[in-house]
Structure formats: C-alpha cells, structure tokens
Amino acid sequence: MIRCTYEWGVNNSPENLNNGLTHCFTLTFNSEADRDAYLIHPDHKALVALLNPAPDKVTVVDYWTTK
C-alpha cells in the first residue's frame, strides 16, 4: 500500500512570481519507495489524464523536509 497525502490549489499570490504556473499539486509520501511506486501506479496515470490537455508548463520538485 502506498502511503501518501494529497493537496491542491490555485495560485493566488499577489507577488506575481509564479512564472506562469497557475495550480499546485502537493503529494507527500512517507518514503522514496512509496513515491517510486506511485509514479507507475494507475492512480498517477489517472491524475495525469485529468490534466489533459497537459498544462503548458509543469515543474516537479522532490524534497525531504527538514526540522
């Protein structure tokens, strides 16, 4: 089982620093293994299909939070 939380929203920053990006999707995984399993999972394919036609610009960032 892949453990993941999911949030999304529309940019509303007044700073105009979004470089044309309008939406943000944040998926938080418990491990790199969960992330890697999600990348090939049908749920990931379904999310990508929902975004068709694909946005003009996409940025993907993977990171570990620091405390």
Chimera marker file (.cmm) of the C-alpha trace (Angstrom):
<marker_set name="trace">
<marker id="1" x="0.000" y="0.000" z="0.000" r="1" g="1" b="0" radius="0.5"/>
<marker id="2" x="1.322" y="3.433" z="-0.965" r="1" g="1" b="0" radius="0.5"/>
<marker id="3" x="1.076" y="5.943" z="1.863" r="1" g="1" b="0" radius="0.5"/>
<marker id="4" x="0.508" y="9.459" z="0.600" r="1" g="1" b="0" radius="0.5"/>
<marker id="5" x="-1.338" y="12.667" z="1.392" r="1" g="1" b="0" radius="0.5"/>
<marker id="6" x="-2.581" y="14.971" z="-1.356" r="1" g="1" b="0" radius="0.5"/>
<marker id="7" x="-3.453" y="18.667" z="-1.589" r="1" g="1" b="0" radius="0.5"/>
<marker id="8" x="-4.017" y="21.026" z="-4.480" r="1" g="1" b="0" radius="0.5"/>
<marker id="9" x="-4.903" y="24.642" z="-5.038" r="1" g="1" b="0" radius="0.5"/>
<marker id="10" x="-4.926" y="27.580" z="-7.436" r="1" g="1" b="0" radius="0.5"/>
<marker id="11" x="-2.211" y="30.232" z="-7.253" r="1" g="1" b="0" radius="0.5"/>
<marker id="12" x="-3.421" y="33.401" z="-5.542" r="1" g="1" b="0" radius="0.5"/>
<marker id="13" x="-0.099" y="35.035" z="-4.669" r="1" g="1" b="0" radius="0.5"/>
<marker id="14" x="-0.035" y="38.825" z="-5.119" r="1" g="1" b="0" radius="0.5"/>
<marker id="15" x="3.760" y="38.726" z="-5.729" r="1" g="1" b="0" radius="0.5"/>
<marker id="16" x="3.460" y="37.673" z="-9.403" r="1" g="1" b="0" radius="0.5"/>
<marker id="17" x="6.431" y="35.297" z="-9.080" r="1" g="1" b="0" radius="0.5"/>
<marker id="18" x="4.645" y="32.154" z="-10.284" r="1" g="1" b="0" radius="0.5"/>
<marker id="19" x="6.365" y="32.130" z="-13.711" r="1" g="1" b="0" radius="0.5"/>
<marker id="20" x="3.076" y="31.331" z="-15.429" r="1" g="1" b="0" radius="0.5"/>
<marker id="21" x="2.202" y="28.421" z="-13.136" r="1" g="1" b="0" radius="0.5"/>
<marker id="22" x="-1.426" y="28.513" z="-12.051" r="1" g="1" b="0" radius="0.5"/>
<marker id="23" x="-2.025" y="25.377" z="-9.941" r="1" g="1" b="0" radius="0.5"/>
<marker id="24" x="-0.100" y="23.464" z="-7.299" r="1" g="1" b="0" radius="0.5"/>
<marker id="25" x="-0.443" y="19.771" z="-6.502" r="1" g="1" b="0" radius="0.5"/>
<marker id="26" x="1.386" y="18.525" z="-3.406" r="1" g="1" b="0" radius="0.5"/>
<marker id="27" x="1.758" y="14.831" z="-2.735" r="1" g="1" b="0" radius="0.5"/>
<marker id="28" x="3.553" y="13.879" z="0.460" r="1" g="1" b="0" radius="0.5"/>
<marker id="29" x="4.999" y="10.380" z="0.672" r="1" g="1" b="0" radius="0.5"/>
<marker id="30" x="6.377" y="8.555" z="3.701" r="1" g="1" b="0" radius="0.5"/>
<marker id="31" x="9.325" y="7.191" z="1.758" r="1" g="1" b="0" radius="0.5"/>
<marker id="32" x="11.122" y="7.251" z="-1.574" r="1" g="1" b="0" radius="0.5"/>
<marker id="33" x="9.804" y="3.733" z="-2.150" r="1" g="1" b="0" radius="0.5"/>
<marker id="34" x="6.212" y="4.973" z="-1.824" r="1" g="1" b="0" radius="0.5"/>
<marker id="35" x="6.957" y="7.823" z="-4.253" r="1" g="1" b="0" radius="0.5"/>
<marker id="36" x="8.565" y="5.475" z="-6.760" r="1" g="1" b="0" radius="0.5"/>
<marker id="37" x="5.641" y="3.047" z="-6.537" r="1" g="1" b="0" radius="0.5"/>
<marker id="38" x="3.186" y="5.909" z="-7.136" r="1" g="1" b="0" radius="0.5"/>
<marker id="39" x="4.963" y="7.035" z="-10.316" r="1" g="1" b="0" radius="0.5"/>
<marker id="40" x="3.970" y="3.805" z="-12.076" r="1" g="1" b="0" radius="0.5"/>
<marker id="41" x="0.629" y="3.329" z="-10.269" r="1" g="1" b="0" radius="0.5"/>
<marker id="42" x="-2.725" y="3.608" z="-12.117" r="1" g="1" b="0" radius="0.5"/>
<marker id="43" x="-3.760" y="6.427" z="-9.726" r="1" g="1" b="0" radius="0.5"/>
<marker id="44" x="-0.860" y="8.539" z="-11.015" r="1" g="1" b="0" radius="0.5"/>
<marker id="45" x="-1.843" y="7.794" z="-14.601" r="1" g="1" b="0" radius="0.5"/>
<marker id="46" x="-5.424" y="8.832" z="-13.755" r="1" g="1" b="0" radius="0.5"/>
<marker id="47" x="-4.285" y="12.153" z="-12.269" r="1" g="1" b="0" radius="0.5"/>
<marker id="48" x="-2.217" y="12.892" z="-15.374" r="1" g="1" b="0" radius="0.5"/>
<marker id="49" x="-5.224" y="12.040" z="-17.553" r="1" g="1" b="0" radius="0.5"/>
<marker id="50" x="-7.372" y="14.522" z="-15.599" r="1" g="1" b="0" radius="0.5"/>
<marker id="51" x="-4.918" y="17.260" z="-16.538" r="1" g="1" b="0" radius="0.5"/>
<marker id="52" x="-5.247" y="16.657" z="-20.282" r="1" g="1" b="0" radius="0.5"/>
<marker id="53" x="-4.693" y="18.666" z="-22.242" r="1" g="1" b="0" radius="0.5"/>
<marker id="54" x="-1.442" y="18.992" z="-20.345" r="1" g="1" b="0" radius="0.5"/>
<marker id="55" x="-0.536" y="22.394" z="-18.905" r="1" g="1" b="0" radius="0.5"/>
<marker id="56" x="1.950" y="24.478" z="-20.920" r="1" g="1" b="0" radius="0.5"/>
<marker id="57" x="4.426" y="24.426" z="-18.040" r="1" g="1" b="0" radius="0.5"/>
<marker id="58" x="4.993" y="21.834" z="-15.314" r="1" g="1" b="0" radius="0.5"/>
<marker id="59" x="7.580" y="21.911" z="-12.535" r="1" g="1" b="0" radius="0.5"/>
<marker id="60" x="8.254" y="18.836" z="-10.391" r="1" g="1" b="0" radius="0.5"/>
<marker id="61" x="10.206" y="19.107" z="-7.143" r="1" g="1" b="0" radius="0.5"/>
<marker id="62" x="11.052" y="16.198" z="-4.853" r="1" g="1" b="0" radius="0.5"/>
<marker id="63" x="12.445" y="17.082" z="-1.448" r="1" g="1" b="0" radius="0.5"/>
<marker id="64" x="12.714" y="15.964" z="2.152" r="1" g="1" b="0" radius="0.5"/>
<marker id="65" x="11.562" y="18.424" z="4.782" r="1" g="1" b="0" radius="0.5"/>
<marker id="66" x="13.998" y="19.461" z="7.471" r="1" g="1" b="0" radius="0.5"/>
<marker id="67" x="13.076" y="20.064" z="11.052" r="1" g="1" b="0" radius="0.5"/>
<link id1="1" id2="2" r="1" g="1" b="0" radius="0.2"/>
<link id1="2" id2="3" r="1" g="1" b="0" radius="0.2"/>
<link id1="3" id2="4" r="1" g="1" b="0" radius="0.2"/>
<link id1="4" id2="5" r="1" g="1" b="0" radius="0.2"/>
<link id1="5" id2="6" r="1" g="1" b="0" radius="0.2"/>
<link id1="6" id2="7" r="1" g="1" b="0" radius="0.2"/>
<link id1="7" id2="8" r="1" g="1" b="0" radius="0.2"/>
<link id1="8" id2="9" r="1" g="1" b="0" radius="0.2"/>
<link id1="9" id2="10" r="1" g="1" b="0" radius="0.2"/>
<link id1="10" id2="11" r="1" g="1" b="0" radius="0.2"/>
<link id1="11" id2="12" r="1" g="1" b="0" radius="0.2"/>
<link id1="12" id2="13" r="1" g="1" b="0" radius="0.2"/>
<link id1="13" id2="14" r="1" g="1" b="0" radius="0.2"/>
<link id1="14" id2="15" r="1" g="1" b="0" radius="0.2"/>
<link id1="15" id2="16" r="1" g="1" b="0" radius="0.2"/>
<link id1="16" id2="17" r="1" g="1" b="0" radius="0.2"/>
<link id1="17" id2="18" r="1" g="1" b="0" radius="0.2"/>
<link id1="18" id2="19" r="1" g="1" b="0" radius="0.2"/>
<link id1="19" id2="20" r="1" g="1" b="0" radius="0.2"/>
<link id1="20" id2="21" r="1" g="1" b="0" radius="0.2"/>
<link id1="21" id2="22" r="1" g="1" b="0" radius="0.2"/>
<link id1="22" id2="23" r="1" g="1" b="0" radius="0.2"/>
<link id1="23" id2="24" r="1" g="1" b="0" radius="0.2"/>
<link id1="24" id2="25" r="1" g="1" b="0" radius="0.2"/>
<link id1="25" id2="26" r="1" g="1" b="0" radius="0.2"/>
<link id1="26" id2="27" r="1" g="1" b="0" radius="0.2"/>
<link id1="27" id2="28" r="1" g="1" b="0" radius="0.2"/>
<link id1="28" id2="29" r="1" g="1" b="0" radius="0.2"/>
<link id1="29" id2="30" r="1" g="1" b="0" radius="0.2"/>
<link id1="30" id2="31" r="1" g="1" b="0" radius="0.2"/>
<link id1="31" id2="32" r="1" g="1" b="0" radius="0.2"/>
<link id1="32" id2="33" r="1" g="1" b="0" radius="0.2"/>
<link id1="33" id2="34" r="1" g="1" b="0" radius="0.2"/>
<link id1="34" id2="35" r="1" g="1" b="0" radius="0.2"/>
<link id1="35" id2="36" r="1" g="1" b="0" radius="0.2"/>
<link id1="36" id2="37" r="1" g="1" b="0" radius="0.2"/>
<link id1="37" id2="38" r="1" g="1" b="0" radius="0.2"/>
<link id1="38" id2="39" r="1" g="1" b="0" radius="0.2"/>
<link id1="39" id2="40" r="1" g="1" b="0" radius="0.2"/>
<link id1="40" id2="41" r="1" g="1" b="0" radius="0.2"/>
<link id1="41" id2="42" r="1" g="1" b="0" radius="0.2"/>
<link id1="42" id2="43" r="1" g="1" b="0" radius="0.2"/>
<link id1="43" id2="44" r="1" g="1" b="0" radius="0.2"/>
<link id1="44" id2="45" r="1" g="1" b="0" radius="0.2"/>
<link id1="45" id2="46" r="1" g="1" b="0" radius="0.2"/>
<link id1="46" id2="47" r="1" g="1" b="0" radius="0.2"/>
<link id1="47" id2="48" r="1" g="1" b="0" radius="0.2"/>
<link id1="48" id2="49" r="1" g="1" b="0" radius="0.2"/>
<link id1="49" id2="50" r="1" g="1" b="0" radius="0.2"/>
<link id1="50" id2="51" r="1" g="1" b="0" radius="0.2"/>
<link id1="51" id2="52" r="1" g="1" b="0" radius="0.2"/>
<link id1="52" id2="53" r="1" g="1" b="0" radius="0.2"/>
<link id1="53" id2="54" r="1" g="1" b="0" radius="0.2"/>
<link id1="54" id2="55" r="1" g="1" b="0" radius="0.2"/>
<link id1="55" id2="56" r="1" g="1" b="0" radius="0.2"/>
<link id1="56" id2="57" r="1" g="1" b="0" radius="0.2"/>
<link id1="57" id2="58" r="1" g="1" b="0" radius="0.2"/>
<link id1="58" id2="59" r="1" g="1" b="0" radius="0.2"/>
<link id1="59" id2="60" r="1" g="1" b="0" radius="0.2"/>
<link id1="60" id2="61" r="1" g="1" b="0" radius="0.2"/>
<link id1="61" id2="62" r="1" g="1" b="0" radius="0.2"/>
<link id1="62" id2="63" r="1" g="1" b="0" radius="0.2"/>
<link id1="63" id2="64" r="1" g="1" b="0" radius="0.2"/>
<link id1="64" id2="65" r="1" g="1" b="0" radius="0.2"/>
<link id1="65" id2="66" r="1" g="1" b="0" radius="0.2"/>
<link id1="66" id2="67" r="1" g="1" b="0" radius="0.2"/>
</marker_set>
